[in-house]
Amino acid sequence: QQQQQQQQQQQQQNEHQEQQQRQRPRRLFSGPFSNGIGQQQDGAKQQAAPPAGQQPGNSNSEMQDSRLGQQQQQLDAAAAVREQLASDASGSSSFASVSSVDSDSEVSSSQANGHAKSRSSSSRALSAEHVQQLHTYTPHSLSICLWAFAKLGHRPTDSFTSAALKAVQGQLCSASCKPADLAVLLYSCAALHYRPRGQWMDVHGAALLQRAGRLSVREVANVLWAHGRLGMAPREPGVLRLLMKQLYYGMQDANGRDLASSLWALASIDHKPDKAWMGIFGAQAEALVHEFTPQEIANLLWAYAKFGLKPPHMLLLALWESAGGGSSTTASS
């Protein structure tokens, strides 16, 4: 009987230990520095004991230690960004929250001047601790981070953005940097009202030229919109020719937002497309006329006016309808 009682107690202890292990919390990390958004990063997970005869310092153990070290670096980098975000939370946001490619208020220059004035009030020196964490950034993680800042309506300091862009500059031309990363990086800088340095823009342009033919219409529209928002054409003429070519041959895949933001951007940097390009653009704009918002129609008409060209008739009719002018039949009469 005593043996049976001891066995029962031992069994209960084992079950209790297993239940505690199953209920032990696991650390989750989801953010721009994770290997995949929503992916588990269990840094507290214990390593399995090495097989008999195998030393703890073997290659498998070292690889596991290296992976855990990289995960910890990513967590430290995320903590640095959170600290940067918290340190600037007391300052006023210098721009409205950004959704996707949207040029609703781009025609007004007074708002851009107001953003430039509010930028100077939020500049602070970047701490050395944050600078040390920037080596863990990749173009992909930084693009998500800056896009999230813009989406949340938070503008980091210029010193932080400049140091972060410099940290990934050498990776822009690498195979691991995707065309979408290049597009979102520049788009986010423009949404944050930050103009990158000339050397960084040169490397970014060279990376775009390396990926000729791999840019989607949306990525081209994002890059063009960013240049229009920043008020500067690409420093390398070949970059603009590439973007125009990609958009010309992918026009049939573009939606109304892509068309409106692209033409507005070209007009903003004073680049007038040739007659053939504008002909294809006008035909696609007429086909998608009912997709445009009133603001997008206004931006399109502004671009046509700046080019000194007559806009497609259907755009005028759509603007008339959006203003409450009645049906297309009434507007035609």
Protein Blocks (a to p, Z undefined) as FASTA:
>chain_A
ZZmmmmmmmmmmmmmmmmmmmmpccdddddfkbfbghiacdfkbccddddehiafklmkl
mmmmmmmmmmmmmmmmmmmmmmmmmmmmmpccfbdcdfbdcfklmmpmklmmmmmmmmmm
mgccddfklmmmmmmpcfklmmmmmmmmmmnopacdfklmmmmmmmmmmmmmpmklcfkl
mmmmmmmmmmnopacdfklmmmmmmmmmmmgojacfklmmmmmmmmmmnopacfblklmm
mmmmmmmmmmmmpcfklmmmmmmmmmmnopacdfklmmmmmmmmmmmmmmpcfklmmmmm
mmmmmnopacdfklmmmmmmmnonapfklmmZZ
